[in-house]
Amino acid sequence: MSESADLVVVGAGPAGMSAAATALAGGLRVALVDSGTAVGGQFWRHPPEHARQSIPTEDLHHALPEYRALCHALSAARAAGRLDLRLAHHVWSAVREDDGFAVHVVDRRQAPREIALALRAPKLLVATGAYDRQLPFPGWDLPGVLTIGGLQALLKGGGVAAGNRVALGGTGPFLLPVAAGLAARGVEVVTVCEAAHPAAWLRHPGPLLRNPRKWAEGAGYAAALARHRIRVRPRTAIVGAQGHDRVTSVRIASLTSDGRPRPGTERHVAVDAVGVGWGFAPQLDLLVPLGCALTDSADGNAVVAVDRGQRTTVAGLYAAGETCGVGGAALAVGEGRLAAESVLADSGAAPVLRRRQLAAVRSAVTGQRAFARALALAHPIPAAWSSWLTDETVVCRCEEVTAGAVRTARAEDGAPDHRQIKQLTRAGMGWCQGRMCGPAVQCLAAQQRSYEPAERLVATPVTLGALAGLDELDDIDDLDDLDDLKE
Ligand SMILES: Cc1cc2nc3c(=O)[nH]c(=O)nc-3n(C[C@H](O)[C@H](O)[C@H](O)COP(=O)(O)OP(=O)(O)OC[C@H]3O[C@@H](n4cnc5c(N)ncnc54)[C@H](O)[C@@H]3O)c2cc1C
């Protein structure tokens, strides 16, 4: 079954929502697809519609007026029949076709049953966001050790606190809202280990001074943490987790300037859950196979290269939000608007924003990108993080490949990057296809280059039954036939 629109937007997070709303305001017919059950993405993650009354999460959110305005615009366009909103639909592949794109989707609203379909449009906008970047450490595969994004998603999406006594670690300002959110739900946040030192920010005064709202946000979290007596320990890391059936304690240590544990500083802290995050890695699954150029970003990730109007190097293909570099929700919203304005211009439609408004959005995006760059430089991955690993530490959890096996592949077989290490050890060949271990394996290969994900032709596992149904569904032309097929 195939549907068409003027524009397909993949990802209904802040970037995709604002792009879709702008394109709709400009008169285009839009298909907006997201694998989640509600719009909002990671930043505005909410419980499913039917559970919102019983699971209050509003106090965990920021910028809700903007979210509500975008929801309102999307609902109005949907009611007018110009927005085709596809929630619980996962895009597994996007390919060029004639003068446009075919976006292959599995409808998972009745999971485990899957229905495959294709959406077609002359223009495609990819706003698939990012996922938590992880570094392995001894014990990171114990139950109760989560990513900080995972802790936050449980909290915002289900009102669930993953533990009663939680330690957080990693680097970056995202540790702060997660600590504040957990504390607001009565969780004892026993420690927040920040690997970077705050003094690193002083090396980038320009972007800091030009983004006072970010300071205000940071000050708000600092006040919340102080209220709950949560201590943030700079230049400290969680270097191990212990427990039998699940985590019962973590080992924390002060770090030297290159990230090695300072001798004599290690100590154990009793916990029942742990959250760790080392920034985010952009979700480029759909963009890499389409052939768009990538570029380096300051945080060690390859990101999609875009021009000032969010056009990729592939004609008709646009990107916005964290696929273009990790920088927060406000930046994602601005980039979504810019991308949609480019789609309108390239489709011959009139702009939605007036010239001065467009210039203001551009200037805000430039300022926020500079801030994101300063943030990445102030919160790097510690150079010597791999000194925390023993040879027995599992690096690739799907295929159970250890740090020792990766080191051997590098030292004895001369594997230069994560791709060759994958061929020699199977690291990255499992269910997650290297999303979890890829950045770490790249670091272990001692590569200075940014982490560039391998090309994955299928972005999410899709059943053969759904694919077989795609051919049959392409041949049917009325709903009675569809009912016959279902039986
Ligand atoms: C787990 C997690 C939690 C986060 N929580 C916060 C937070 O609480 N506060 C904060 O300031 N920042 C948070 N962030 C950072 C946050 O991602 C950004 O600031 C902001 O949400 C980026 O907006 P975006 O639109 O670029 O991407 P996202 O918000 O990530 O939206 C991308 C959307 O694309 C969808 N998608 C991805 N791939 C596909 C596909 N193949 N098919 C269909 N749909 C797809 C996803 O379901 C998602 O809804 C979080 C990040 C992560 C990874």
The ligand as an SDF file (V2000), in Angstrom:
LIG
                    3D

 53 58  0  0  0  0  0  0  0  0999 V2000
   16.9110    8.8950   25.4100 C   0  0  0  0  0  0  0  0  0  0  0  0
   17.0710   10.3930   25.2970 C   0  0  0  0  0  0  0  0  0  0  0  0
   16.4450   11.2280   26.2190 C   0  0  0  0  0  0  0  0  0  0  0  0
   16.5910   12.6080   26.1160 C   0  0  0  0  0  0  0  0  0  0  0  0
   15.9500   13.4010   27.0390 N   0  0  0  0  0  0  0  0  0  0  0  0
   16.1810   14.7430   27.0180 C   0  0  0  0  0  0  0  0  0  0  0  0
   15.6340   15.5910   28.0260 C   0  0  0  0  0  0  0  0  0  0  0  0
   14.9400   15.1210   28.9030 O   0  0  0  0  0  0  0  0  0  0  0  0
   15.9370   16.9210   27.9930 N   0  0  0  0  0  0  0  0  0  0  0  0
   16.7520   17.4350   26.9990 C   0  0  0  0  0  0  0  0  0  0  0  0
   17.0200   18.6440   27.0130 O   0  0  0  0  0  0  0  0  0  0  0  0
   17.2380   16.6730   26.0190 N   0  0  0  0  0  0  0  0  0  0  0  0
   17.0020   15.3460   26.0120 C   0  0  0  0  0  0  0  0  0  0  0  0
   17.5660   14.5660   25.0650 N   0  0  0  0  0  0  0  0  0  0  0  0
   18.2820   15.2130   23.9780 C   0  0  0  0  0  0  0  0  0  0  0  0
   17.2120   15.3930   22.8970 C   0  0  0  0  0  0  0  0  0  0  0  0
   17.3140   14.3330   22.0050 O   0  0  0  0  0  0  0  0  0  0  0  0
   17.2110   16.6640   22.0810 C   0  0  0  0  0  0  0  0  0  0  0  0
   17.5140   17.7810   22.7530 O   0  0  0  0  0  0  0  0  0  0  0  0
   15.9340   16.8760   21.2350 C   0  0  0  0  0  0  0  0  0  0  0  0
   14.8890   16.0150   21.5900 O   0  0  0  0  0  0  0  0  0  0  0  0
   16.3410   16.6770   19.8100 C   0  0  0  0  0  0  0  0  0  0  0  0
   15.2490   16.7950   18.9710 O   0  0  0  0  0  0  0  0  0  0  0  0
   15.2010   16.0190   17.5780 P   0  0  0  0  0  0  0  0  0  0  0  0
   13.8970   16.3530   16.9750 O   0  0  0  0  0  0  0  0  0  0  0  0
   16.4430   16.2860   16.7990 O   0  0  0  0  0  0  0  0  0  0  0  0
   15.2780   14.4830   17.9440 O   0  0  0  0  0  0  0  0  0  0  0  0
   14.3840   13.5330   18.8760 P   0  0  0  0  0  0  0  0  0  0  0  0
   13.6840   14.2760   19.9260 O   0  0  0  0  0  0  0  0  0  0  0  0
   15.3070   12.4290   19.2780 O   0  0  0  0  0  0  0  0  0  0  0  0
   13.2840   12.9700   17.8630 O   0  0  0  0  0  0  0  0  0  0  0  0
   13.5920   12.0380   16.8690 C   0  0  0  0  0  0  0  0  0  0  0  0
   12.3680   11.1910   16.6100 C   0  0  0  0  0  0  0  0  0  0  0  0
   12.6420   10.3610   15.4920 O   0  0  0  0  0  0  0  0  0  0  0  0
   12.0270    9.1100   15.7030 C   0  0  0  0  0  0  0  0  0  0  0  0
   12.7440    8.1350   14.8770 N   0  0  0  0  0  0  0  0  0  0  0  0
   14.0670    7.8510   14.8620 C   0  0  0  0  0  0  0  0  0  0  0  0
   14.3580    6.9450   13.9240 N   0  0  0  0  0  0  0  0  0  0  0  0
   13.1700    6.6360   13.3270 C   0  0  0  0  0  0  0  0  0  0  0  0
   12.8030    5.7470   12.2670 C   0  0  0  0  0  0  0  0  0  0  0  0
   13.7180    4.9980   11.6150 N   0  0  0  0  0  0  0  0  0  0  0  0
   11.4850    5.6600   11.9240 N   0  0  0  0  0  0  0  0  0  0  0  0
   10.5440    6.4250   12.5560 C   0  0  0  0  0  0  0  0  0  0  0  0
   10.8450    7.2900   13.5580 N   0  0  0  0  0  0  0  0  0  0  0  0
   12.1370    7.3900   13.9270 C   0  0  0  0  0  0  0  0  0  0  0  0
   12.1840    8.8640   17.1990 C   0  0  0  0  0  0  0  0  0  0  0  0
   11.1810    7.9710   17.6670 O   0  0  0  0  0  0  0  0  0  0  0  0
   12.0250   10.2660   17.7710 C   0  0  0  0  0  0  0  0  0  0  0  0
   10.6990   10.5230   18.1900 O   0  0  0  0  0  0  0  0  0  0  0  0
   17.3960   13.1720   25.1040 C   0  0  0  0  0  0  0  0  0  0  0  0
   18.0090   12.3320   24.1750 C   0  0  0  0  0  0  0  0  0  0  0  0
   17.8530   10.9570   24.2600 C   0  0  0  0  0  0  0  0  0  0  0  0
   18.5350   10.0820   23.2350 C   0  0  0  0  0  0  0  0  0  0  0  0
  1  2  1  0
  2  3  1  0
  2 52  2  0
  3  4  2  0
  4  5  1  0
  4 50  1  0
  5  6  2  0
  6  7  1  0
  6 13  1  0
  7  8  2  0
  7  9  1  0
  9 10  1  0
 10 11  2  0
 10 12  1  0
 12 13  2  0
 13 14  1  0
 14 15  1  0
 14 50  1  0
 15 16  1  0
 16 17  1  0
 16 18  1  0
 18 19  1  0
 18 20  1  0
 20 21  1  0
 20 22  1  0
 22 23  1  0
 23 24  1  0
 24 25  2  0
 24 26  1  0
 24 27  1  0
 27 28  1  0
 28 29  2  0
 28 30  1  0
 28 31  1  0
 31 32  1  0
 32 33  1  0
 33 34  1  0
 33 48  1  0
 34 35  1  0
 35 36  1  0
 35 46  1  0
 36 37  1  0
 36 45  1  0
 37 38  2  0
 38 39  1  0
 39 40  1  0
 39 45  2  0
 40 41  1  0
 40 42  2  0
 42 43  1  0
 43 44  2  0
 44 45  1  0
 46 47  1  0
 46 48  1  0
 48 49  1  0
 50 51  2  0
 51 52  1  0
 52 53  1  0
M  END
$$$$
